[in-house]
């Protein structure tokens, strides 16, 4: 059994199986609170605990999935291309929205870290919480942060965005699809974008664009902290 659990195929299969269950439950429940990613994480943690499987064994397959994050993020460019005309018409509001959103995220995290007197490593680990995982890891490594903490912070931020984005859009009565997409992508990266794609094609495209722009802005701003 140890050989099976140590195989990369095990980790990949468990991730896919757990996520498929998450999608099934989400469709049955019909609520953003039943987020497929959150359900999948719960299933995987439970499975590893029940069968006493070391995380390192599971992560043999997890590493392969992690490697696919960058090309998967790049594939979001297809939806941006389809909305290129809309992008050109709204380029200034898009850049301003991403800039303000990114600076607000970084500034708020930095201020809270100083308020609660967190050390520099923790601060560096939490600052890139709103950008996509590959960029966030790069920022953390460059500033001497703790990568696992960054990954958890990014995951929580994305899950919160994916779960609550539809409610926030309705609560603040955001009717503009471009504004909604930029807000989701800037605040909750790829996980939020997955929900934006469900909301609408324009929202998905703008959220995908915001991932790249906000990532660049966060990298630049983090250099001065």
C-alpha positions in Angstrom: 0.0 0.0 0.0 2.9 2.4 0.8 4.1 2.1 -2.8 0.6 3.1 -4.1 0.3 6.1 -1.8 3.8 7.2 -2.7 3.0 7.1 -6.4 2.4 10.5 -8.2 -0.7 8.9 -9.7 -2.3 8.6 -6.2 -2.0 12.3 -5.5 -3.3 13.4 -8.9 -6.2 10.9 -8.8 -7.2 11.9 -5.3 -7.2 15.6 -6.2 -9.3 15.0 -9.4 -11.7 12.7 -7.6 -12.2 15.0 -4.6 -12.7 18.0 -6.9 -15.3 16.1 -9.0 -17.2 15.4 -5.8 -17.0 19.1 -4.9 -18.5 20.0 -8.3 -21.3 17.5 -7.9 -22.2 18.8 -4.5 -22.0 22.4 -5.7 -24.5 21.7 -8.5 -26.8 19.8 -6.2 -26.8 22.5 -3.5 -26.7 25.4 -5.9 -25.0 27.8 -3.5 -21.7 29.6 -3.7 -21.0 28.5 -0.1 -20.7 24.9 -1.4 -17.4 25.8 -3.1 -15.9 22.8 -5.0 -12.4 23.7 -3.9 -13.3 24.0 -0.3 -15.1 20.6 -0.4 -12.1 19.0 -2.2 -9.7 20.3 0.4 -11.9 18.9 3.2 -12.1 15.5 1.5 -8.4 15.3 0.9 -7.5 16.3 4.4 -10.0 13.8 5.8 -8.7 11.0 3.6 -5.1 11.6 4.5 -6.0 11.7 8.2 -8.2 8.6 8.2 -5.7 6.4 6.4 -2.7 8.0 8.1 -1.0 8.9 4.8 2.0 11.3 5.0 1.5 14.6 3.2 4.9 14.1 1.5 3.5 10.9 -0.2 0.4 12.7 -1.4 2.4 15.6 -2.6 4.3 13.5 -5.1 1.3 14.0 -7.3 0.5 17.4 -5.9 3.8 18.8 -7.2 2.8 17.9 -10.7 -0.5 19.7 -10.4 1.4 22.7 -9.0 3.6 22.8 -12.1 0.5 23.1 -14.2 -0.6 26.3 -12.4 1.4 28.6 -14.6 0.2 27.2 -18.0 -3.3 27.0 -16.6 -3.2 30.7 -15.7 -1.8 31.6 -19.1 -4.7 29.8 -20.8 -7.0 32.4 -19.3 -5.7 34.7 -22.1 -8.1 33.1 -24.5 -11.1 34.7 -22.8 -9.2 38.1 -22.8 -8.6 37.8 -26.5 -12.3 37.2 -27.1 -13.2 40.5 -25.3 -10.3 42.5 -26.8 -12.5 45.3 -28.2 -14.2 45.8 -24.8 -10.7 45.8 -23.3 -9.6 48.6 -25.5 -12.6 50.7 -24.8 -12.1 50.4 -21.0 -8.3 50.2 -20.7 -7.9 53.3 -18.4 -10.7 52.3 -15.9 -9.3 48.7 -15.9 -5.7 49.8 -15.1 -6.9 52.3 -12.5 -9.2 49.6 -10.9 -6.4 47.0 -10.8 -3.9 49.6 -9.4 -6.2 50.8 -6.6 -7.3 47.3 -5.7 -3.7 46.0 -5.6 -2.4 48.9 -3.5 -5.3 48.6 -1.1 -4.7 44.9 -0.6 -0.9 45.3 -0.1 -1.3 48.4 2.0 -4.0 47.0 4.3 -2.0 43.8 4.9 1.2 45.7 5.6 -0.6 48.1 8.0 -2.3 45.2 9.9 1.0 43.3 10.2 2.6 46.4 11.7 -0.4 47.0 14.0 -0.2 43.4 15.4 3.6 43.6 15.4 4.2 40.6 13.2 7.8 39.9 12.2 9.2 40.6 8.7 9.0 37.0 7.6 5.2 36.8 8.3 4.6 40.2 6.8 6.5 39.2 3.6 4.5 35.9 3.5 1.1 37.6 3.8 1.6 40.7 1.5 1.0 38.8 -1.8 -2.2 37.0 -0.6 -4.3 38.5 -3.4 -2.2 37.5 -6.4 -2.1 34.2 -8.2 0.0 31.4 -6.5 3.0 31.4 -8.9 3.5 35.1 -8.5 2.8 35.1 -4.8 5.4 32.4 -4.2 8.0 34.4 -6.2 7.3 37.5 -4.2 7.6 35.6 -0.9 10.9 34.0 -1.8 12.3 37.3 -3.0 11.5 39.0 0.3 12.5 36.1 2.6 9.0 35.0 3.5 7.6 31.6 4.4 6.1 29.9 1.2 3.6 27.5 3.0 2.1 30.5 4.8 1.8 32.4 1.5 0.1 29.4 -0.2 -2.5 29.1 2.6 -3.1 32.9 2.6 -3.6 32.9 -1.2 -5.9 29.9 -0.9 -8.1 31.4 1.8 -8.3 34.7 -0.1 -9.3 33.0 -3.3 -11.9 30.8 -1.5 -13.4 33.8 0.2 -13.6 35.7 -3.1 -15.1 32.7 -5.0 -17.7 32.1 -2.3 -18.8 35.7 -1.5 -18.2 37.5 -4.9 -21.8 36.9 -6.1 -23.2 38.2 -2.9 -21.0 41.3 -2.9 -21.9 42.1 -6.5 -25.6 42.0 -5.6 -25.2 43.8 -2.3 -23.3 46.7 -3.9 -25.6 46.6 -7.0 -22.7 46.4 -9.4 -24.3 46.3 -12.9 -21.2 46.9 -14.9 -19.7 43.5 -16.0 -16.2 45.0 -16.5 -16.1 46.5 -13.0 -17.4 43.2 -11.5 -14.7 41.2 -13.3 -11.9 43.5 -12.4 -12.9 43.6 -8.7 -13.0 39.8 -8.5 -9.7 39.2 -10.3 -7.8 41.8 -8.4 -9.0 40.7 -5.0 -9.2 36.9 -5.4 -7.0 35.8 -8.4 -7.6 32.5 -10.2 -10.1 31.0 -7.7 -12.2 34.1 -7.8 -11.9 34.1 -11.6 -13.4 30.6 -11.8 -16.5 32.1 -10.2 -16.4 35.1 -12.4 -16.4 32.8 -15.5 -19.6 31.3 -14.1 -21.2 34.7 -13.6 -20.6 35.8 -17.2 -18.1 35.8 -20.2 -17.2 39.4 -19.8 -16.7 39.1 -16.0 -14.5 36.1 -16.6 -12.4 37.8 -19.2 -11.9 40.9 -17.1 -11.1 38.9 -14.0 -8.5 36.9 -16.0 -6.9 40.2 -17.1 -6.9 41.6 -13.6 -4.8 38.6 -12.4 -1.9 39.6 -14.6 -2.1 43.4 -14.1 -2.6 43.1 -10.3 0.3 40.6 -10.1 2.7 43.0 -11.8 1.6 46.0 -9.7 1.9 43.9 -6.5 5.5 42.8 -7.5 6.5 46.4 -8.1 4.8 47.8 -4.9 6.3 45.0 -2.7 9.8 46.1 -3.7 9.3 49.4 -1.7 8.1 47.8 1.5 
